[in-house]
Amino acid sequence: MDFIRELNGGFSVIENLKVSGAREGKYGVTIIVSPNSDASAVFTSNKVVAAPVNYTKKVLKNGKLSAVFVNSGNANCFTGEQGFKDCETLAEIVSKDLKIPKDEIAVSSTGVIGRQMPIDTISKVAYESLSKLGNSPENSLAAAKAIMTTDTFPKECAVEVTLTNGKTVRIAGITKGSGMIAPNMGTMLSFIVTDAVMPADEINKALKQAAGISFNMIVVDGDESTNDTCLMMANGTSNVEVVKDGKVDSNFQDALNYLCTDLAKKMARDGEGATKFIEANVCGAKDLEDAKLAAKSIISSSLFKSAVFGGDPNWGRIVSAIGYSGCDLNPDIVTIAIAGDEDEVDLVRRGEILAFEDTPYLERAEKIMQTKNVTVNVDLALGDGEATAWGCDLTYDYVKINAEYTT
């Protein structure tokens, strides 16, 4: 898509936006300041919901935000009435320091569930973060780092998009997440800002579409978090409207989809303990929903993820995962292939098994499974539905990280 151009610098490409990040031990605080922005968000579907999710839902009812407070190290979940009060305390810190109305400040958290917020420590880090607010690439990187928990690298992306009318706007975002990632977001926080003019209700529609093909299509371990938040603000500094006659500009939507997909794939690559990146492409499904079911089932399969870790071309696990996914399937016409960086080989072609023992097909598959990037391509030959999901292998280190998470 030649109308989308990647930019360096993360949040620094957006005017009238200040961000910062600070950390003390396992506790980090990121501050994002975008005055008088239209805003909306999508959240976890878990029935156990963290206090900051409920707090931010309340704040977003008027569709306006001027700042976001984010902390890592404590999820502030299952913390009762005190948890909500702690959200108010943290928002109040930002409100007083920046002279911003408290009801224009969202709060988000990530970390251990079921432990009261160490409010004194978090407050101390918050003041440090506030003292570092700025609009440089270094500020953006610090903001991305401060929200990390088990992540091994910061995740940010920025793009400039030429709209269908020839005007340009920019979108930038950061995210965190590497474990407790399921196909309905995961332990992920993502914050996106655009300089476009865009009302809150249209932000919500566009964000849902983007999340549906990105954050909702990644799997690390199949566990869905209590804190998942993807929040987007439009500060309008470009003075360019991206909604006309109730429709979002198609190029803008594609750019938002691109940015969210880039951030989602970075989370999948950074899966806890991961050594390999997996992509599952499904085409020929009865419809879009069936394609999503099949793709996510492949990526979610613990057996297949383990096979990828071991470099074992056990394609029967792919077939099995598709079979129990719930999608329509005719085994007699399905085609399954795997690909690496330099080769692709059919394992099953239109129902015919090719990858028998001692065949060149299986030998090529074994080599592909040793690579760092493994792609599964499936054609169900039933319709025009297609979808892609992303994930990673399941390793010894994943078990070790999560066996010792709170200790």
N, C-alpha and C positions, 0 to 999 in steps of 0.2 A: 504494500500500500504506500505509494509514493507521496501521499498527502500527509503521512505521519513521519516526523523526524525526531529521533531520540536526542535528548539533550543531556549534558553533564551538569552536575551541581545539585541534583535533587530539588528540594524546596526553594533553593536560592533563585530559581528561574521565575518565581512568582512574585510580582510586585506587591507591596503593602502586606507582606507576610514576614513574621519573625518567629524563629523557632530556637529551641535550645535543648540541651540534654546534660544531665549530671548523674553521677553514680557514687555510692558509698557501699562498698562490698557488694552484696547481692541486690541491693535496693537502688533502683534508678528512677529518675523523674524526667519526663519530656514535657515541654510546654510548647504549644502551637498557638500563635496569636494572629488572627485574621479578622480584624474589626468589622462588625456589622455584615457578616456573611449570611447568605441563605444556606441552609444546611439540612441534611437528612442522613439516615443511617439504616443499616440492616444489622440484625443481631442474631445470637444463638437461638435455636429452637429447643434447647434443653429446658425441661420443666423446672430444673434447679437453676435459678438465675442469680447472678452476683448483684450485690447492691449497686455498683456503678452502672450496670446495665439499666436497672429500673430508674436510677437517678437521671441518667442521660435521656432516657425515653421521655421523662417528665419535662426536662429542659427543652427538648426538641419539639414539643407540642406547638410552639409558636413559629417554628421553622427558621429561627435565627440563632446564630452563634457568633461569638467574638473570640473565644479561646477554648482550648482543650487541655486538660490536665491528665497526664498518663503516668502511672507508676508501675514498675515491675518489682517482683520479689514477694508480693502478697496479692492474692486475688480478691480479697475483701468479699468472699462468698461464704454463705452459711454463717454469717456473723450477726444476724438478727437486726434489731433496731439500731444498735451501735454502728453497724456497717453503714447504714444510710446517713447517720450523723457524721461519720468520718468523711463521707463524700462531701457533705456540706462544709466541713472544716477545711478540706483541701481546696474546694472552690472559693471559699472565703479568703484564703491566702492569696490566690491569684487576683481575686476581685479587689482587695485592698491595695495590693502592690501595683496593679496596672490601672486602677480606677475604672474597672469594667463591671457592669451589673452582674451580680452573682447568677441571675437566671439566664445569662448568655454564656455560661461556662459549662462545658461537658466534662465528665470525669470517666476515666477508663482505667482498669487495673488488670494485671496478670501476675500469676505466681501460685503459691500454695493455697489450696482451698481449706476453709475451716479454721483459719487462725485470724485472730483480731489484728487489725491494721496497727503496725508499730508507728503510731501517729507522730511521735516525737522525732523519730529517725526520718520518716518520709517528709515531714515538714522541714527539717533541716536541709535535706537534699533539694526540696522544692525551692527554698530561698536561694540556694546556690545556682540552680537551673535558671531561675528568674533573672539573676544577675548576669547571665551569659547570653540573653536573647540577642539575636542578630539575623542577618539574611545572607550569610556567606555559605559556600559549599561545606565549609567545616562545621557550621551550625547545623546544617541538614544531616550530615554524617553523625554528629554527636546526638542528635535527636533519635536517629535510627538505632544507634548503639544503646542508648539509655533504656529502651523498652525491651531489650533482649533478655531472655531467660536462659534456656538451653541452646539457643541459637549459636552457631559458630561464626556467623558473619552478618553484618548489617545489610538490610534490604531496602533499596530505594530505586525509584524510577521517575523520569521526567520526559515529557514529550511535547512537541509543538505540532498542532494540527491545522492544516489549511481546510477551512470549511467549504461547503459546496458553493458558497457565494464569494469565495476567494479570500475572505478575511482569515486571520489567524488567531488562535488562542492557545493557551498552555495548560497542561495538567501535570501535577507532580504528586508523588505519594511515597510513604514509607510503610513497612509492615514488619511484624515479627511473628514467628511461629516455626517450630520444628518438630514438636511432639504433640500428642493429644489432638491430632489432625484427622478429621473425618470428612466424608463427602457432604457435610452441611457446615461449611467453614471448619473451624477446629479451634485449638487454643491459639487463635490468631487475633491480632489487632491490626487494623489498617486504617491509615488516615490520609485522605486525598484532598488536595486543594486545586481549584482551577481559577484562572483569572476571568473566566467567562461570566456573562450575565445569565443567571439561570435560577428560576424559582424553586423553592424547596420541594414542591410536589413533583416537578419534573426531574429533579435530582434523584428523588426516591425511585422513580420509574427506571431511569437510566442506570442507577446503581444496582437495582435488582437484576436487570438484564445482564450487566457485566459480571456480577457475583455468580449468577447462575451458570456461566460458562467458564468461570475461573476458580474462585475460592471454593465454590461448591463442587468442584470436580477434582480436588486433590485429596489424597489419602496417604497418611504416614502409618497410622496404627488403628484407625477405625473408631477412636474415641472422640466424642464431641464434647467440647468444653462448656463451661457455665458462663464464660466471659466474652465470647466471640463478639467483636464489634468491627464493622467496616463503616466509617463515617466520612462523609464528603461535604466540603464547603465550597461555595462559589462566592468570591469576593468582588467580582465585577470590575476589576481595575482595567481590563482591556476595553471596557465599554462595548463589547461585542456580544450580541444576543445569540444564543445557540438554539433557541426554541422559537418556532414560527408556526402559527396556526395549530398550536397544541402538540407539535411534533418536534422531537429533538433532531437537530441536524445529523444526518446519517454518518457523516465523516467524524463528527464529534463522538457519537456513540461507538464507532469503530475504534477511535483512539482511546476512549475510556476502557473498552474491552481489551485492547492491546496492553494498556498499562496494568490493568488488574491481572491479566493472564501472565504478564512478565513477573509480577510480584508473587503470584501463586506458584509459578514454576520454581522460583527461587526458594520458596518454603519447602517444596517437595524435594529439591536438591539438598536442602539442609536438614532433612529428616533426621531425627535423633539416631546417631550411630550409623547413618547411611553411608554406603560405599558406592552405590550405583543409582542412577536416575532411570525411572521407567515411564514410558509414554504408551498409552493404549488408544489407538484410533479405531473406531468402529464405523463402518459405512454399510449401506444396504439394509439397514434396519427398517422395520415396518413404519416407524415414525421416530421423531426426535427423542421422545421419552424412552422408547425401547433402546435406542442407541446409547443414551446416558446410562440406563440400567446395566447394559452389557459392559461398557467401558469402565464404569465405577466398580463393577464386580470383579473384573480382572485385576484392577489396581488394589482392591481391598483384600484379595485372597492371600491369607497368611502363608499358605502352601506355595503359591506361585512366587510371592515375595522372598520366601526362603530359598526357593530354587534359583532365583536370580542371584541372591547372595552367594550361593554355592557354585554358580556357573553351570547349572544343570538344565539342559534344554528339555525339561519335562513338560511338553506342550499339552499333555493330558490334563494338567491343572488349569490351563487356559480354557479348554473345552468345558471342563467341569464348572468353572466359575461362570461362564456364559450360560450354561445349562440351568444353574440355580438362581440366576439373576432375576428371573421373572419376565424376560423378554421373549417374544415369539422366536422360535428357532427350528429350523429343519436341518439336522445334522448331515443330510445327504447332499446339501448344496453349499455348505459353509466353506469359506476359504480362510486359512490362518497362516500368517507369515510373521517372522521376526526379523528385525533389522538392527544393525549397529551403525557405526559411523561410516563404514566403507562397504558394507555388504547387506543384502536382503535375501532371504530364502523362504520359499513356500514350504510349510510343514504339511498342510492339508490343502488340496486344491479342488474346489467344487465337490467336497465330500470324499475325495480320494486321498488316502494316506500316502504321503511321499517320504516322510522322515522315519523310515524303518532303521533298525540297528544295522550298522555297517554300510549305510547308504551315504552318498556324498551330501545329500540334503542334511542329514543329521550331523555329519562332520562339520559342515559350514555353520550349522546352528550352535554347535558346541563352541566354536571360535567366537561367534557373535555374543554368546552369553558371558564371555570373559571380559567384554568391553565395559566401559564406564556408563555408556548410554544404551539402554535396551528399549527398542520400540516394538510393540505388538500391533500388527495390522490385521483387522478382521473384516471380512465382507460376508454379511448374513444373507445377501441376495434375495431380500424380501421386499425392499422398498427403497426410499431415498433418504431415510433418517441417518444422520451421522453425528458423532460426538467424539470428543477427546478428553481423556482423564490423565492425571499425572500422579506419580508417587515415587517410592524408593524401595530398596530391598529391606528385608527384616534381618537384623544382625545380632550377634552376641552383645555388642555394645549397647544396642537399644534396651535389652533386658537389664544390663548393668546400670545404665543411666536411670532407669525408672525404678529399679530395685533400691536405689540409694537416693531417690529424689529429695526426701525431706531430712535425710541424715547426713 
